[in-house]
Amino acid sequence: MRRFPDPDPGNPDHRSPTSYLLWLAAYQRNALFAGALYGIVHVVAQALVPTAVGKAIDTGIIARDQRALLLWGGAVVVLGVVQATAGILRDRAALTTRLGASYRTAQHIARQAARLGAALPKRVAKGEIVNAGVVDIGRLGDALAETARGSGAIVAIAVVAAILLHTSWQLGLVVLLGVPLMVGVVSLLLRPLHRRQQRLREQQAELTGRAVDIVSGLRVLRGIGGEEVFADRYRADSQRVRAAGVAVARVEALLDGAKVLLPGLLTTVVVWLGAHYVATGRMGAGQLVAFYGYAVFLVDPLRRLTNAAGRLTQGHVAARRITAFLALRPEFAPSAVAPAPYQGPAPLTDPASGLTVAPGRFTAVACASPADAATLAARLGRYTDSAVTLGDTPLADLPPDEIRRRILVADNDDRLFAGPLREELRGRGSDAGSGGRANDAGRGGRGCGVGLVGRGSDVALERAVDAACARDIVEALPDGLDDLVEESGRNFSGGQQQRLRLVRALMADPEVLILIEPTSAVDAHTEARIAHGVGELRAGRTTLVFTTSPVVLDRADHVVYVQGAKAVAQGSHGDLLTDVRYRSVVAREETE
């Protein structure tokens, strides 16, 4: 199957909501064309039914011509079969269009989220992504799917107007003037509807984001007694969303009323004039029945036309949010420079802080501020722009995939995904694993150093489980490593999740492994066993741990103390204890 190119938000043709809708229409052009064609056949067949009925009355019943009655009665049956068949095919094509546009847009959103990477949480609220991936893609699909019915409605109105003009120019003129008048009245309601839907969409995204934050932090909120405070905030925000929804509903109610009232008025006028013409002998009874049928029939295409206008308005609002998201750019552009041939393990150096991580050693960094640890880890893993070098090569000159293969950053914000625990820990396949930076990391540093033998095998997994001191977690599960992980690992405690994330990071076996406080949620005895196990398993590999735990710092080959985002002291843990600044951070002493 030929792959249709993705939209480029950098291209002016793809920046606006209208251009994106047109791009999706071009991508779905075959289904759109088929839907429009079947929709036209459907409504034309339906529009000809009143004519056939009128002919059957005039030439068959009134004229007592059985042959004419059977002929026009058969025509009604044939038109009914054609109408039903075309309607089924139209709905099938419309469904193909809707699903195709929705799934294609979902792919764009997922790719853009992956492209933004670690910058995504800083650029877009969680609720915005949830709404875009659930609500907006559906509205885009509905907008395109409605074109099949909308195009058929336009043709139906034109066909009926032509028939009426041919039969009676006065009645035809009433229809030709009445339809644009109704469309104009309806269009006056679309602009305020568009504006209010946009406001509702923004407030829904904010409310969804607040709900996600509350759910993810519920345990902490209960611990500090903040449930009522956040519940009050959510209640106030939800009331604002309700008010915005009511404002939209008011306009939609007027629009729905107009859909019924205006076609009804047109029907009344047409039937009244037709009855007058019959009474004066200018029109036969069959023609009156046909005209009444047309007047009633016009209600449906006019309703479909106004529905299509409403759906397109909603689709435009959704497309505006999606194109704004697709237009976001990563914090820095990937390098176009071809990387130098791999030369083996190399030191990782951050000139800004003066931190150098020697290859093949277990290095620990104690930071006076937790924010410094996050900042340094982001720079060393190339999640923010920096002058960090790997050997003699700046990370800025390496492709992102190369960096992810060689450097893994794992922290406590990473997530466990639902599925079999064994596969989750192995990370085999499409980088299954954390929802954070560890999920981006690669699969081993090209065989440098010792590392895991048979990486990805059951033997390697058992060794990683023991190194992370997670054996008790596995043994407590009914099916062991074959047990299922629930969403976000909620069937495990915080300390268990931390150890399982460490197993997954060890199984990745990168050239450089960067861990941020990997033992903050375990007791001192378990912490000592983890420090020993990780050091033994990663022997000969580059391991950097950001921690203030004396147990882990004592196990490290080299310790660096960072204050004010600068490496101010280094040496062994024992040597650095003579530094009052280091000792106050590690031993939790109060400085004068």
Residue pairs with C-beta under 8 A, 6 or more apart in sequence:
4 26
4 27
6 108
6 111
7 14
7 20
7 23
7 108
7 326
8 14
9 15
9 323
9 326
9 327
12 19
13 19
13 23
14 20
14 23
14 323
15 323
15 327
16 323
17 316
17 317
17 319
17 320
17 322
17 323
18 316
18 319
20 319
20 322
20 323
20 326
21 140
21 143
21 144
21 315
21 316
21 319
24 101
24 104
24 105
24 140
24 144
25 32
25 144
25 147
27 100
27 101
27 104
28 96
28 97
28 100
28 101
28 144
31 93
31 96
31 97
31 100
32 93
32 97
32 144
32 147
32 148
34 89
34 93
35 90
35 93
35 94
35 96
35 97
35 145
35 147
35 148
36 147
36 148
36 151
36 152
38 86
38 87
38 89
38 90
38 93
38 148
39 86
39 90
39 148
39 149
39 151
39 152
39 155
40 151
40 152
40 155
41 82
41 86
42 83
42 86
42 87
42 90
42 152
43 152
43 153
43 155
43 156
43 159
43 301
44 155
44 156
44 159
45 79
45 80
45 82
45 83
45 86
46 79
46 83
46 156
46 297
46 300
47 156
47 159
47 160
47 163
47 294
47 297
48 79
48 159
49 76
49 79
49 80
49 83
49 293
49 297
50 289
50 290
50 291
50 292
50 293
50 294
50 297
51 163
51 290
52 72
52 75
52 76
52 79
53 72
53 76
53 286
53 289
53 290
53 293
54 284
54 286
54 287
54 288
54 289
54 290
54 291
54 293
55 68
55 72
55 75
55 286
55 290
56 68
56 69
56 72
56 73
56 76
56 286
57 285
57 286
57 289
58 284
58 285
58 286
58 287
59 65
59 68
59 69
59 72
59 286
60 66
60 68
60 69
60 70
60 71
60 72
60 73
61 69
61 286
62 284
62 285
62 286
90 148
90 149
90 152
93 148
94 145
94 146
94 148
94 149
95 145
97 141
97 144
97 145
97 147
97 148
98 141
98 142
98 144
98 145
99 141
100 141
101 137
101 140
101 141
101 144
101 145
102 137
102 138
102 140
102 141
103 137
105 136
105 137
105 140
105 141
105 322
106 133
106 137
108 322
108 326
109 129
109 132
109 133
109 137
109 322
109 325
109 326
110 133
112 325
112 326
112 328
113 120
113 129
115 330
116 123
116 124
116 328
116 330
117 330
117 383
117 400
117 440
118 378
118 383
118 384
118 436
118 437
118 440
119 330
119 331
119 383
120 129
123 328
124 325
124 328
125 205
125 206
125 209
126 208
126 209
126 212
126 213
127 204
127 205
127 206
127 207
127 208
127 209
127 210
127 211
127 212
128 205
128 208
128 209
128 321
128 325
129 325
130 205
130 208
130 209
130 212
131 201
131 204
131 205
131 208
131 321
132 321
132 322
132 325
135 201
135 204
135 318
136 201
136 318
136 319
136 321
136 322
137 318
137 322
139 311
139 314
139 315
139 317
139 318
140 315
140 318
140 319
140 322
142 311
142 314
142 315
143 311
143 312
143 314
143 315
143 316
143 318
144 315
146 307
146 308
146 311
146 312
147 308
149 304
149 307
149 308
150 304
150 305
150 307
150 308
150 309
152 301
152 304
153 300
153 301
153 302
153 304
153 305
153 308
154 301
154 305
156 297
156 298
156 300
156 301
157 175
157 179
157 298
157 301
157 302
157 305
160 175
160 294
160 297
160 298
161 172
161 175
161 176
161 179
162 172
163 172
163 294
164 171
164 172
164 175
164 291
164 294
165 172
165 173
165 176
166 172
167 283
167 287
167 290
167 291
168 274
168 277
168 282
168 283
168 291
170 273
171 270
171 273
171 274
171 277
171 291
174 266
174 269
174 270
174 273
175 266
175 270
175 298
178 265
178 266
178 269
179 266
179 298
179 302
181 262
182 258
182 262
182 263
182 266
182 302
183 305
183 306
185 258
185 262
186 255
186 258
186 259
186 262
186 306
186 309
187 309
189 251
189 254
189 255
189 258
190 255
190 309
190 310
190 313
192 251
193 248
193 251
193 252
193 255
193 310
193 313
194 313
194 316
194 317
196 244
196 247
196 248
196 251
197 248
197 313
197 314
197 317
198 317
198 320
199 244
199 247
200 241
200 244
200 245
200 247
200 248
201 317
201 318
201 321
203 237
203 240
203 241
203 244
204 241
205 321
206 237
207 234
207 237
207 238
207 241
210 233
210 234
210 237
211 234
214 221
214 230
214 234
218 227
220 226
221 227
221 230
252 310
255 306
255 310
258 306
259 302
259 303
259 306
259 307
260 299
260 303
262 302
263 298
263 299
263 302
263 303
264 299
266 295
266 298
266 302
267 295
267 296
267 298
267 299
270 291
270 292
270 294
270 295
271 291
271 292
271 295
274 283
274 287
274 288
274 291
274 292
274 295
275 288
277 283
277 288
278 284
278 285
278 287
278 288
283 291
331 384
331 385
332 384
332 385
332 396
334 399
334 400
335 396
335 397
335 398
335 399
337 397
339 393
339 397
339 398
339 399
339 402
340 392
340 393
342 446
343 391
344 448
345 359
345 360
345 445
345 448
345 449
345 511
345 542
346 359
346 390
346 391
346 392
346 393
347 356
347 357
347 358
347 359
347 390
347 391
348 356
348 357
348 359
348 380
348 388
348 389
348 390
348 407
348 512
348 542
348 544
349 355
349 356
349 357
349 388
349 389
350 356
350 376
350 379
350 380
350 386
350 387
350 388
351 387
351 388
351 389
352 379
352 386
352 387
352 565
353 376
353 379
353 562
353 565
353 566
353 567
354 566
354 567
355 365
355 376
355 380
355 560
355 562
355 567
357 363
357 380
357 512
357 542
357 544
358 542
358 558
359 542
360 449
360 540
360 541
360 542
361 542
361 543
361 557
361 558
362 534
362 535
362 538
362 543
362 545
362 555
362 556
362 557
362 558
363 542
363 543
363 544
363 545
363 556
363 557
363 558
363 559
363 560
364 544
364 545
364 546
364 547
364 552
364 553
364 555
364 556
364 558
364 559
364 560
364 573
365 373
365 376
365 544
365 545
365 546
365 547
365 559
365 560
365 561
365 562
366 546
366 547
366 548
366 553
366 559
366 560
366 561
366 562
366 576
366 582
366 585
366 586
367 373
367 376
367 546
367 548
367 562
367 563
367 585
368 561
368 562
368 563
368 564
368 581
368 585
369 563
372 562
372 563
372 564
372 565
373 516
373 517
373 546
373 562
374 411
374 516
375 384
375 565
376 546
376 562
376 565
377 383
377 409
377 411
377 514
377 516
377 546
378 384
378 409
379 386
379 388
380 388
380 407
380 409
380 512
380 514
380 544
381 403
381 407
381 408
381 409
381 437
381 514
382 388
382 395
382 396
382 398
382 400
382 403
382 407
383 409
383 437
385 396
386 395
386 396
387 394
387 396
388 394
388 395
389 395
390 398
390 406
390 407
390 512
395 403
401 442
404 440
404 441
404 442
405 441
405 442
405 443
405 444
405 445
405 446
405 510
405 511
406 442
406 445
406 446
406 510
406 511
406 512
407 441
407 442
407 510
407 511
407 512
407 514
408 437
408 438
408 441
408 442
408 505
408 508
408 510
408 512
408 513
408 514
409 437
409 438
409 441
409 514
409 516
410 434
410 436
410 437
410 438
410 441
410 501
410 502
410 504
410 505
410 513
410 514
410 515
410 516
410 518
411 436
411 437
411 438
411 515
411 516
411 517
412 498
412 501
412 516
412 517
412 518
412 520
412 521
413 436
414 433
414 434
414 435
414 436
414 437
414 438
414 439
414 501
415 434
415 435
415 436
415 488
415 489
416 424
416 434
416 485
416 488
416 489
416 492
416 497
416 500
416 501
417 424
417 432
417 433
417 434
417 435
417 485
417 488
418 484
418 485
418 486
418 487
418 488
419 432
419 484
419 485
420 481
420 482
420 483
420 484
420 485
421 474
421 477
421 481
421 482
421 483
421 484
421 485
421 500
422 461
422 481
422 482
423 429
423 432
424 432
424 433
424 485
424 500
424 504
425 461
425 464
425 465
425 481
425 500
425 503
425 504
425 507
426 432
426 456
426 461
426 507
427 433
427 443
427 504
427 507
427 508
428 456
431 439
431 440
431 441
431 443
432 439
433 439
433 504
433 508
434 501
434 504
438 501
438 504
438 505
438 508
441 505
441 508
441 510
442 508
442 510
443 455
443 508
443 509
443 510
444 451
444 455
444 508
444 509
444 510
444 511
445 451
445 509
445 510
445 511
445 512
445 541
446 511
448 511
448 541
449 511
449 539
449 540
449 541
449 542
450 538
450 539
450 540
450 541
451 509
451 538
451 540
451 541
452 460
452 463
452 464
452 506
452 507
452 509
452 537
453 459
453 460
454 460
455 507
455 509
456 507
460 507
460 509
461 481
461 503
461 507
463 537
464 503
464 506
464 507
464 537
465 471
465 474
465 503
466 533
467 503
467 506
467 530
467 533
467 534
467 536
467 537
468 499
468 500
468 502
468 503
468 506
468 530
468 533
468 534
469 499
469 522
469 526
469 529
469 530
469 533
470 496
470 499
470 500
470 502
470 503
473 492
473 496
473 499
473 500
474 480
474 481
477 483
485 491
485 492
489 496
489 497
489 500
492 500
494 521
495 521
495 522
495 526
497 521
498 518
498 519
498 520
498 521
498 522
499 522
499 530
501 518
502 515
502 518
502 530
502 534
505 513
505 515
505 518
506 513
506 534
506 537
506 538
509 541
511 541
511 542
512 542
512 543
512 544
513 538
513 541
513 542
513 543
513 544
514 544
514 545
514 546
515 534
515 543
515 544
515 545
515 546
515 547
516 546
517 546
517 547
518 530
518 534
518 545
518 547
519 526
519 527
519 530
519 531
519 547
519 549
519 551
519 552
520 547
520 549
522 530
524 551
527 549
527 551
527 552
528 551
528 555
530 552
531 549
531 551
531 552
531 554
531 555
532 555
534 543
534 545
535 543
535 555
535 556
545 552
545 556
547 553
548 585
548 586
550 573
550 586
550 587
553 559
553 573
553 586
554 573
554 574
556 573
558 570
558 571
558 572
559 570
559 571
559 572
559 573
559 576
560 567
560 569
560 570
561 567
561 568
561 569
561 570
561 576
561 579
561 581
561 582
561 585
562 568
563 581
568 581
569 576
569 579
569 581
569 582
570 576
573 586
576 582
576 583
576 586
577 583
577 586
577 587
580 591
581 591
583 589
584 590
584 591
